[in-house]
Amino acid sequence: MIQIRERITLLRRGILLSKLYKKDGGRRNHFEIIESLLSRSAVMDAFLQDRELEGDFYEWINEQKITENLEYEK
């Protein structure tokens, strides 16, 4: 049975190998590989920032509702 560490290692290798080749099967040059990895990193950063902002937004909405309810009760 393959250990978890070995699975992760194989998955990483697979991902790295997939970055070496284009969809048409041709090899990527160094600049294309770097560009691909950087764009993936930038997309992930934007996604994480959006999720953080979404959480902050819902916190703000909840605070607004609480404030409105307190004012309504007065």
C-alpha atoms as one frame of an Amber mdcrd trajectory, in Angstrom:
protein
   0.000   0.000   0.000   1.282   3.449  -0.908   1.943   5.697   2.058   0.474
   9.197   2.206   3.915  10.780   1.800   4.555   8.734  -1.340   1.161   9.728
  -2.758   1.907  13.397  -2.169   5.323  13.026  -3.784   3.804  11.336  -6.843
   1.115  14.002  -7.080   3.716  16.790  -6.915   5.768  15.126  -9.629   2.677
  14.764 -11.780   1.830  18.438 -11.362   5.378  19.507 -12.169   5.482  17.256
 -15.231   2.174  18.676 -16.423   3.756  22.128 -16.321   6.580  20.980 -18.601
   4.276  20.244 -21.537   1.703  22.296 -23.421  -1.765  20.987 -24.245  -0.569
  20.085 -27.739   2.242  17.930 -26.282   5.083  20.352 -27.044   7.599  21.215
 -24.356   7.367  24.576 -22.614  10.441  26.754 -22.340  11.630  28.086 -18.970
   9.815  31.393 -19.362   6.505  29.676 -20.122   6.853  27.427 -17.069   7.653
  30.374 -14.801   4.776  32.406 -16.271   2.364  29.524 -15.733   3.423  29.026
 -12.119   3.301  32.764 -11.378  -0.147  33.175 -12.925  -1.446  30.210 -10.921
   0.007  31.757  -7.772  -1.573  35.129  -8.593  -4.968  33.513  -9.191  -4.728
  31.658  -5.888  -3.762  34.863  -4.047  -6.744  36.693  -5.557  -9.054  33.823
  -4.602  -7.822  33.835  -1.002  -8.187  37.618  -0.768 -11.743  37.391  -2.116
 -12.636  34.780   0.493 -11.159  36.941   3.242 -13.102  39.975   2.014 -16.268
  37.907   1.815 -15.850  36.919   5.464 -15.246  40.536   6.453 -18.333  41.597
   4.494 -20.574  39.080   6.263 -19.205  40.195   9.635 -20.018  43.804   8.729
 -23.532  42.826   7.571 -24.153  41.002  10.852 -22.954  44.015  12.839 -25.299
  46.243  10.836 -28.237  43.935  11.533 -27.445  43.889  15.250 -27.217  47.687
  15.314 -30.530  48.009  13.452 -32.216  45.562  15.833 -30.929  47.435  18.880
 -32.169  50.744  17.467 -35.519  49.186  16.590 -35.942  47.859  20.150 -35.402
  51.330  21.641
